[in-house]
Amino acid sequence: MNIHGTPTRTIRPLPGRGGVEIIDQTLLPHLLAFRILHTLEDVAEAIAIMQVRGAPLIGATAAYGVALALAEDASESRLEYACGRLLATRPTAVNLRWALERMHDCLAPLPATQRQEAAWAEAAALCDGDVMLNQSIGRHGMELIRWRHELSPRTVNIMTHCNAGWLATVDWGTALAPVYAAFDTGIPVHVWVSETRPRNQGAALTAWELAQHGVPHTVVADNAAGHLMQHGQVDLVIVGADRAASNGDVANKVGTYLKALAAHDNGVPFYVAVPGPTIDWRLADGSGIPIEERPASEVTHIQGEAEAGNVMSVRLTPVQSVAANPAFDVTPARLITGLITERGVCPATRQGLTNLHSEAGASDSRTA
Amino acid sequence: MNIHGTPTRTIRPLPGRGGVEIIDQTLLPHLLAFRILHTLEDVAEAIAIMQVRGAPLIGATAAYGVALALAEDASESRLEYACGRLLATRPTAVNLRWALERMHDCLAPLPATQRQEAAWAEAAALCDGDVMLNQSIGRHGMELIRWRHELSPRTVNIMTHCNAGWLATVDWGTALAPVYAAFDTGIPVHVWVSETRPRNQGAALTAWELAQHGVPHTVVADNAAGHLMQHGQVDLVIVGADRAASNGDVANKVGTYLKALAAHDNGVPFYVAVPGPTIDWRLADGSGIPIEERPASEVTHIQGEAEAGNVMSVRLTPVQSVAANPAFDVTPARLITGLITERGVCPATRQGLTNLHSEAGASDSRTA
């Protein structure tokens, strides 16, 4: 996607393999700042404190984390350690496990002398693969938007939640890829951006990247989603996913389930963009997806830009009050109109997913 | 309710009728500050900028606004002007109209010389009436909590939304009155306080007053409501109302509808506390309730306490992004388990309401 007019990816290896450059997403939308990750620990920290976030980008960053970890020691024990260290950073997004297993499967059989070279190549290939998946999701999802536009030739109002855009992936996004594709094709679109408390990835990240690309959008409180749907102001909902179970249940940012309920109650189509690496074939349904509990301080405090221009944190709650912060929820497949995958749109059912991913569905159900 | 150990109301007339003292609720939970309203314009402003808010307290404050308006001119035209000015401050809560009609009906027939005296007396009576209604709601609602506790003798987890507590009324609250009554009786309760973006009345006001009274509670993002209900962590939901239509549809703070959907989907009882003055008998259903659109700045900015102790506002969104801010939504009666009124708990139906309010239901349906 274009940032200040230049095609840009969210992550890039530096020449000479001394590091990987990322955007520090904790400072957006107030400040566009880059950070260079030099070591395995840098990568683990960047994922844990959410300088990079979004299931696909977590996977891509972890892949480079393995490459960085092997810089001085490419032994098998170092490889095992790096994969274990990175896997422990965030529990919910399955792309992390997928990326680490891919790196491990590629590197473990090689002699130690070849591992570093291969790790950088595999991480780059994984990133290129992410971009291609997202472009395919964009094409398939755009057809849903086009169809809605042809049904009634006015601006198509799309609601999303959290950030499953460019910033959540290597490029283009998952849920927002169809929006960018439609916009670039000339279909008039407008996006309802739910702010996505507590970390406000909607208000901070989705709004920022839509603004960068020139896509019309309006930020609303998460609470407003139902009211907008009741009043016919939402034509379809597209969200991303951190993990889809093999039956089509989907874990995504907390609050997704509430939007799915409102969409269902108002006959608004509700789609989830799910690239292959986000499907956990080992899980029969969403009940087995681990839900991350994040720090209470994300609820009690919030970061913003003061009038003087400095980015700072303020307390929202009484000092005597405790807070809880489950970061994801599971939307049952029955509330999902369809899954937008890189291979097409399918029903949120085991049959729907295995029709598109027959190889994975068959092999993993044997090992489950 | 006790504040720092002293029984306190949220509004009180000053001796000598020179003004009315309120709590400036825009500064809570960081600062407990009082403000004296001297004139009609003071009152109109305090309601409009939400220094006082909550349907019952808006009505009570407006009643005193009429009394203050008549200080120097108790003519009929001044009375009309005052009622019109106050009615225009906030559109959704019907208690405002109810209080102004009550003041008007009491004062208009009197000679001008008697109006001022009568206005202060009527406003005081209206406030005393609010306290009694809320105590009755507390008693009836407590039985629901007690029943749940007897079913399984452990802490009863109650979820609420926004603030329909002491601060929203003259005393005790509507939705929180049953919680206080249960707590004071010794039934173990715990309240899930949804923060209620964009103005955070949950995180700021409900959490503060529960802490003042010593009631165990946990603040969560609005988005977490569905996840908590999916995992059996909510035994019942009790919310307030800004206006109930005669069929049991209820307008309340935006996001209430999403909680009602989640409660319905998970078999969690969903109750709405509705005192008589909150029922709009002229409306056949909720579609006619005007929904206030408040300033976008409530979404783009948020107020909190900086580390240095000063209360300040920070920007959350990119400067290029616009925001929308519908402040209420309508929860259809089909999602409501029951209405907790001062006359008992009833189904959210026209029949249920008219069984308890036969006089009002009959007279107003004729004038509708």
Interface residues (C-beta under 8 A of the other chain):
Chain A: P29 H30 V193 E195 T196 R197 P198 N200 A203 A204 A207 W208 L210 A211 H217 T218 V219 V220 A221 D222 N223 A224 A225 G226 H227 L228 Q230 K253 V254 G255 Y257 L258 L261 A262 D265 I291 V299 T300 H301 I302 Q303 G304 E305 A306 E307 M312 S313 V314 R315 L316 T317 P318 Q320 S321 V322 A323 A324 N325 P326 F328 D329 V330
Chain B: P29 H30 V193 E195 T196 R197 P198 N200 A203 A204 A207 W208 L210 A211 H217 T218 V219 V220 A221 D222 N223 A224 A225 G226 H227 L228 Q230 K253 V254 G255 Y257 L258 L261 A262 D265 I291 V299 T300 H301 I302 Q303 G304 E305 A306 E307 M312 S313 V314 R315 L316 T317 P318 Q320 S321 V322 A323 A324 N325 P326 F328 D329 V330
